[in-house]
């Protein structure tokens, strides 16, 4: 039965021989490769030109004078910078230590606040921005925020301040903008919501502009994380005001007004 059901070899059709494909011309592929190389050369030359122009500008721009070694009775103890991945300096920071209290001084909240170090940050390239919005974008909600007006050697300074508690320290941050001979920061304290976005970037100006507003950020910290912000914030604000009473921010930020 198997032999009878087996297919007759004559019924099996011969295998069809595949016809070899016709040779393809290489010129369309070479044309695409040439176009890619041409575009790469065009954009590469433009990128190199921009890089050389930026390097020439960075080499010719005035070097900021840095932070003063002393501000009144406060002494500069260390410096550092906040820098983006693009090598843009966001803030130049300096930590200032107050003078040591006289021997035999009894500890009190006033003397404790006067002994706190102050961090002064100046932005040499960044545009005006809202520091509190940056914290909120990172998920850090302030425990207190408001305005501080305090005297200084060059007139009153308006600050927008906010307090934060991360479980390790309680910190008060106060920001201002020094421009046209004054340091001020106007912000609404109503129920309106304001979103501000400022991307750090470099610009190569055609000419120097000495009217650039200079953002200033100050920080003061306390290790007391258990007390409420209503208790710690006035102490931190008092330490900040004691520092600003001796700090001429308009004069300190003057070298950074050049773009």
C-alpha positions, 0 to 999 in steps of 0.5 A, spaced: 500 500 500 505 504 501 508 503 495 502 504 491 501 511 495 508 513 493 508 519 488 510 517 482 517 520 480 515 522 474 509 526 477 515 530 481 516 537 478 523 539 477 526 544 482 525 551 479 532 554 478 533 561 481 535 566 476 540 570 479 539 577 480 541 582 476 547 586 478 545 593 482 548 599 480 552 602 486 552 609 484 545 611 488 549 608 494 555 612 493 551 618 492 547 617 499 554 616 502 557 622 499 551 627 501 552 624 508 559 626 508 558 633 505 553 635 510 557 632 516 563 637 513 558 643 513 555 642 520 562 640 522 565 646 520 560 650 523 561 647 530 568 648 529 567 655 528 563 656 533 567 652 538 573 657 536 569 663 537 567 661 544 574 659 546 577 666 543 571 670 547 573 666 553 580 668 553 579 675 551 573 676 556 575 680 563 576 675 569 572 676 575 575 679 581 573 673 585 570 674 592 573 679 597 577 675 602 574 680 608 567 683 608 567 687 614 568 682 620 567 676 616 573 672 613 573 668 607 574 661 609 573 657 602 570 657 595 567 653 590 563 653 584 557 650 581 558 648 574 553 645 569 555 639 564 556 644 559 562 648 563 557 654 565 559 656 572 552 657 575 554 660 582 561 662 585 561 661 592 564 663 598 563 661 605 564 667 610 566 666 618 564 671 623 569 673 628 570 669 634 565 671 640 569 675 646 572 670 651 567 669 657 561 670 653 555 667 655 551 662 650 544 665 647 540 665 641 543 671 639 550 669 640 549 663 636 546 666 630 552 671 630 556 665 630 553 662 624 557 662 617 554 665 611 555 662 604 555 668 598 554 666 591 554 670 585 552 668 578 557 670 573 553 668 567 546 666 569 540 670 568 535 672 573 531 666 575 527 664 581 531 659 586 525 657 590 522 654 583 528 650 582 527 647 589 520 646 588 522 642 581 526 638 585 521 636 590 523 640 595 518 644 599 519 650 603 517 650 610 517 658 610 518 663 605 517 671 605 521 677 603 526 680 607 528 687 607 535 689 611 540 695 611 547 695 608 552 699 607 549 701 600 542 702 602 537 697 603 537 690 600 530 686 598 531 679 598 526 673 597 527 668 602 525 661 603 527 656 609 528 648 608 529 642 613 532 636 610 533 632 616 540 634 617 540 642 617 535 647 617 537 652 611 535 659 609 536 661 602 535 669 600 536 671 593 536 678 590 538 681 584 544 687 583 542 692 578 543 699 576 546 700 583 541 697 587 540 690 590 532 688 590 527 682 588 520 683 587 515 677 587 508 677 588 506 674 595 498 673 593 495 666 591 497 667 584 502 661 581 508 663 577 513 659 574 520 661 571 524 657 567 531 659 566 536 655 562 544 656 564 547 658 557 553 662 554 552 668 550 557 671 545 555 678 545 557 683 540 560 688 545 560 688 553 554 690 556 555 693 563 548 693 565 547 686 566 543 684 572 547 679 577 543 674 581 546 673 588 544 667 593 545 667 600 545 661 605 545 660 612 544 653 616 543 651 623 544 644 625 537 644 629 532 640 625 527 639 631 525 646 632 519 649 628 521 654 622 518 659 626 523 659 631 529 657 627 528 662 621 528 668 625 535 666 628 537 665 621 535 671 618 538 675 624 545 672 622 544 673 615 542 681 616 548 681 621 552 679 615 549 684 610 550 690 614 557 689 613 556 687 605 556 692 600 553 687 595 553 693 589 560 693 590 562 686 590 558 684 584 560 690 580 566 686 576 560 681 574 556 686 570 560 685 564 557 679 560 
